[in-house]
Amino acid sequence: MDFRRPPAPILALLAVAAMFFLLSPARLLAAPLQSLTISSGTTTSSYYAAASAVAKVFNRKARVYGFRLANNASAGSVANIDAVAEGKADFGIAETELLKRAAAGVRPWEGRSRGNLRAVLGLYPATVTIVAAVDSGIRSVADLKGKRLGIGAPGSIDNTFARAFLQMSGLNPGEVIITEKSTALAPERLQKGEIDAYLCIVGHPNLTVLEASAGTRKVRLIPLSDELIGQVTGSNPLIAPVVIPTRYYPAVELGGEVRSIGIRTVFFTRGDLPDEKVYAVVHEIMGNFEQFRRQHPILQQLTPEQAARVAVIPLHPGAARYFRESGLIP
C-alpha cells in the first residue's frame, strides 16, 4: 500500500470538508447552552418546587433563547438574596418582607444593603406554619413555652422570622428551646422525638408537612389567634391573614380551621442581568401561564395581576417591558 502524504490540494479539500462537518446544524445544536442559575431552597421546600416549575416551563424553549435555567438547592431566602446580589446566582426566590429588609440594609443586612435586587415575578404566599406532635400537648403558640422548637437553618426565612414572631406572640426566645437545623430534617426529627414542634414558612401543600404526618407520632397544625394575626398584619402591609388548606393533609389531626399569616414570595434577579434574558423568562412563563400554574398546587391560585405587581423592590426593566406590553402594568 502507498502511505505517502496526499497532495496539497486534497489536504485543503479535506480541511474544508472537516470545517463544514464541525459547523453543521447538528453540531451547532449539540453545543452546550449557557446556564443561568436559580438559588431556591431545600429540595423539600416550596421554593424548590416553584423554581423547578419556572425552569421546566422556560427550558422547553432554551435552544431558542440560547440559555437554560438550572435550579440549585440552597439554605433559603437570606442565602438566595446574598447569592444573587453577589453574582453567585442569577435568580432567586424570597419573601417580600426579607427583600424589603435587604434593600434597606436592615437586619441581617446591616451595613451591606442589597440595592441592586430587581423583581421578575410575584409568586404564591408563604404561610407561617407550626407543626407540633400531638403528644407534646401543644395546641396554641403560647404552649410552645418550655418546648423544643425547630426554626430552620440560619439563612432561611424560617430562622430569620421565628425569633421576632415568638416575641410578637408574647414569648421570649429564651422561654423556648430553639434548635437551628434545616427544615428539611424537621419531620424526621419530630418523629424521632428530638423536637416537639417546628416552625416553617412555606407554600401549601408542602412536603415537610406531609412527611411529618406520615409517621407513627401523630401531628397537628397550630392555629394563630385572631389577636396575634391582627397585631402582625396591622403593623406590616406585606403580611396578610390566610387559612392553611388542610385538605392536603388527611393524616394531620385537626381541631378546626387553621388560621395563620402569609407573606408573598417573589422571583427576583439583579439589576445588571441583561434585559433580553429577563424578558425571555417572563415571556415564556406568562405566555404559558396555565401550564406554569399546573406545575404545582402552590401556584394554582396565582393570577397574572399578582405576578406583575411587586411593589417591594423595583421591577427589572426586562420584566417591566413584558408586563407593559401585556397591559398588566401602566
C-alpha positions in Angstrom: 0.0 0.0 0.0 1.1 3.6 -0.7 1.2 5.6 2.6 2.6 8.7 1.0 1.2 12.1 2.1 -1.7 13.2 -0.1 -1.1 16.1 -2.4 -1.7 19.6 -1.0 -5.0 20.3 -3.0 -6.5 17.1 -1.5 -5.5 18.1 2.0 -7.1 21.5 1.5 -10.4 19.9 0.4 -10.3 17.6 3.4 -9.8 20.6 5.7 -12.8 22.4 4.2 -14.9 19.3 4.5 -14.0 18.9 8.2 -14.8 22.5 8.8 -18.3 22.2 7.3 -18.8 19.0 9.3 -18.0 20.7 12.6 -20.2 23.7 11.8 -23.2 21.5 10.6 -26.6 22.3 12.2 -26.4 19.0 14.2 -23.1 20.1 15.7 -24.3 23.5 16.5 -27.4 22.2 18.2 -25.2 19.9 20.3 -23.2 22.9 21.6 -23.7 23.3 25.4 -26.1 26.1 26.4 -25.3 28.8 28.9 -26.9 28.0 32.2 -28.4 30.7 34.4 -28.9 29.5 38.0 -31.9 29.9 40.3 -31.0 29.8 44.0 -34.1 28.3 45.6 -34.3 26.3 48.8 -34.1 22.9 50.3 -35.3 20.1 48.0 -38.5 19.6 50.1 -39.3 23.3 50.1 -42.0 25.2 48.2 -39.2 27.5 46.9 -37.5 24.5 45.2 -40.9 23.4 43.7 -41.6 26.9 42.4 -38.1 27.3 40.9 -38.4 23.8 39.3 -41.7 25.0 37.7 -40.1 28.1 36.3 -37.1 26.1 34.9 -39.3 23.4 33.4 -41.6 25.8 31.5 -38.8 28.0 30.3 -36.3 25.2 29.3 -38.7 23.9 26.6 -37.5 26.9 24.6 -34.0 27.1 25.9 -32.4 26.4 22.5 -34.4 29.3 21.0 -33.0 31.8 23.5 -29.5 30.3 23.9 -29.6 29.7 27.6 -31.3 27.4 30.1 -32.3 27.7 33.8 -30.8 25.5 36.4 -32.4 25.1 39.8 -29.9 25.0 42.7 -30.8 24.0 46.2 -29.9 26.5 48.9 -30.4 27.3 52.6 -33.3 29.6 51.8 -34.3 33.3 51.4 -31.3 35.0 53.1 -28.9 32.8 51.2 -30.8 33.4 47.9 -30.7 37.2 48.4 -26.9 37.2 49.1 -26.2 34.8 46.2 -28.0 36.9 43.7 -26.7 40.2 45.0 -23.1 38.9 44.9 -23.4 37.4 41.4 -23.1 33.8 42.6 -26.6 33.1 41.2 -28.7 34.7 38.5 -32.2 34.4 40.0 -33.6 33.7 43.5 -36.8 33.4 45.5 -37.5 35.2 48.7 -40.4 36.8 50.7 -41.3 40.4 50.2 -40.5 41.1 53.9 -36.9 40.0 53.5 -36.4 41.7 50.2 -37.6 44.9 51.8 -35.1 44.4 54.6 -32.3 43.6 52.2 -32.9 46.7 50.1 -33.0 48.9 53.2 -29.9 47.4 54.8 -31.9 46.2 57.9 -31.0 43.1 59.9 -29.4 40.8 58.9 -28.0 43.2 56.2 -26.8 46.0 58.4 -24.1 47.9 56.5 -24.5 45.9 53.3 -27.8 46.9 51.7 -28.8 44.9 48.6 -30.0 47.8 46.5 -29.3 46.0 43.2 -32.1 43.5 43.5 -35.0 43.6 41.0 -38.3 41.8 40.9 -39.1 39.4 38.0 -42.4 37.7 39.0 -44.7 37.7 42.0 -45.4 34.2 43.3 -47.5 32.5 45.9 -48.0 33.5 49.6 -45.7 31.6 52.1 -47.6 30.8 55.2 -46.3 30.7 58.8 -46.9 27.0 59.7 -46.3 25.4 63.0 -46.3 21.6 63.1 -46.5 20.0 66.5 -46.6 16.5 67.9 -49.9 15.7 69.4 -48.3 14.1 72.5 -46.4 17.3 73.2 -49.6 19.0 74.4 -49.1 22.0 72.1 -52.4 23.5 71.0 -51.5 27.2 70.7 -48.5 29.3 70.2 -48.4 30.0 74.0 -47.9 26.3 74.6 -44.5 26.4 72.9 -43.1 27.8 76.2 -40.6 25.2 77.5 -40.8 23.1 74.4 -38.2 22.1 71.8 -38.9 24.1 68.6 -37.1 23.7 65.3 -36.8 27.0 63.4 -34.8 26.0 60.4 -31.2 26.7 59.5 -29.6 30.1 59.6 -30.2 31.9 56.3 -33.7 30.6 55.9 -36.9 32.7 56.3 -38.0 30.3 59.0 -35.0 31.1 61.1 -34.9 34.8 60.4 -38.6 35.3 61.1 -39.0 32.9 64.1 -37.5 34.9 66.9 -39.4 38.1 66.1 -42.5 36.0 65.7 -42.1 34.5 69.1 -41.7 37.9 70.7 -44.8 39.2 68.9 -46.6 36.2 70.4 -45.6 37.2 73.9 -42.8 34.6 74.2 -39.2 35.5 74.8 -36.8 33.3 72.7 -35.2 32.2 76.0 -38.5 30.6 77.0 -38.5 28.3 74.1 -35.8 25.6 73.5 -34.7 26.6 69.9 -32.8 24.3 67.6 -31.4 25.6 64.3 -31.3 22.7 61.7 -32.7 22.6 58.2 -36.4 22.4 58.0 -35.9 19.5 55.5 -34.8 17.4 58.6 -37.6 18.6 60.8 -40.2 15.8 60.0 -37.7 13.1 60.8 -36.5 14.9 64.0 -40.1 15.3 65.1 -40.9 11.6 64.6 -37.7 10.6 66.5 -38.7 12.8 69.4 -35.8 15.2 69.1 -38.1 18.2 68.8 -41.7 18.8 69.9 -42.6 21.2 67.1 -41.2 23.1 64.2 -42.0 26.4 62.5 -41.7 26.8 58.8 -42.8 29.4 56.3 -44.0 27.6 53.2 -46.5 27.3 50.4 -49.2 24.6 50.7 -49.3 21.8 50.1 -45.8 21.2 51.5 -43.7 18.1 51.5 -42.4 18.6 55.0 -45.9 18.6 56.5 -46.8 15.5 54.5 -43.7 13.8 55.7 -44.3 14.8 59.3 -47.8 13.4 59.2 -46.8 10.1 57.7 -45.1 8.7 60.8 -46.4 6.9 63.8 -46.1 10.0 66.0 -49.3 12.0 65.3 -49.1 15.7 64.5 -51.3 18.7 64.4 -51.1 22.2 62.8 -51.2 25.1 65.3 -53.6 28.0 64.5 -52.7 31.6 65.3 -55.0 33.6 67.5 -57.1 36.4 65.9 -55.3 38.9 68.2 -51.8 37.8 67.0 -52.9 37.8 63.4 -54.3 41.3 63.8 -51.2 42.5 65.5 -48.8 41.3 62.9 -50.9 42.2 59.8 -51.9 45.6 61.2 -48.2 46.7 61.5 -47.0 45.2 58.2 -48.8 45.6 54.9 -46.7 42.9 53.3 -48.3 40.3 55.6 -51.9 39.1 55.2 -54.3 36.7 57.0 -54.5 33.3 55.4 -56.1 29.9 56.1 -54.0 26.8 55.7 -55.7 24.4 53.2 -55.8 21.4 55.5 -57.5 19.2 52.8 -54.0 18.4 51.6 -53.1 16.7 54.9 -55.6 13.9 55.7 -53.3 12.4 58.4 -53.0 15.6 60.4 -55.1 15.9 63.5 -57.4 18.9 63.2 -59.4 20.8 65.7 -61.0 23.2 63.2 -59.8 25.9 60.9 -56.1 26.7 60.9 -55.7 30.4 60.6 -52.3 32.0 60.1 -50.4 34.7 58.2 -48.9 34.7 54.8 -46.0 36.6 53.1 -46.0 36.8 49.3 -42.9 35.4 47.6 -41.0 36.9 44.7 -38.9 35.5 41.9 -36.1 38.1 41.6 -32.7 38.9 40.0 -30.0 41.6 39.8 -30.5 44.9 38.0 -27.5 44.2 35.7 -28.8 40.9 34.3 -29.4 41.7 30.6 -32.9 42.9 29.8 -33.4 40.4 26.9 -32.7 37.4 29.2 -35.2 38.5 31.9 -37.8 39.4 29.2 -37.4 35.9 27.7 -38.0 34.3 31.1 -41.1 36.4 31.8 -42.4 35.9 28.2 -42.2 32.1 28.4 -43.8 31.9 31.9 -46.6 34.4 31.3 -47.1 33.1 27.7 -47.7 29.6 29.2 -49.3 30.7 32.4 -51.8 27.9 32.8 -49.2 25.3 32.2 -47.0 27.1 34.7 -49.7 27.1 37.4 -50.3 23.4 36.8 -46.8 22.5 37.7 -47.5 22.6 41.5 -50.6 23.3 43.7 -48.9 26.3 45.4 -49.1 28.1 42.1 -52.7 27.3 41.2 -54.2 30.5 42.8 -51.7 32.8 41.3 -53.1 35.4 38.9 -51.4 37.4 36.1 -52.0 40.6 38.0 -50.3 39.2 41.2 -47.4 38.0 39.0 -46.9 41.5 37.6 -47.4 43.7 40.7 -44.5 43.5 43.2 -44.1 46.9 44.9 -41.4 46.0 47.5 -38.5 46.2 45.1 -38.4 47.7 41.5 -39.3 45.5 38.6 -36.4 44.6 36.4 -36.6 46.5 33.1 -36.9 43.3 31.1 -39.9 42.2 33.2 -41.5 45.7 33.2 -41.3 45.7 29.4 -43.3 42.5 29.1 -45.9 43.5 31.7 -46.4 46.8 29.9 -46.8 45.2 26.6 -49.4 42.9 28.1 -51.3 45.7 29.7 -50.7 44.3 33.2 -49.0 47.5 34.4 -49.2 51.1 33.2 
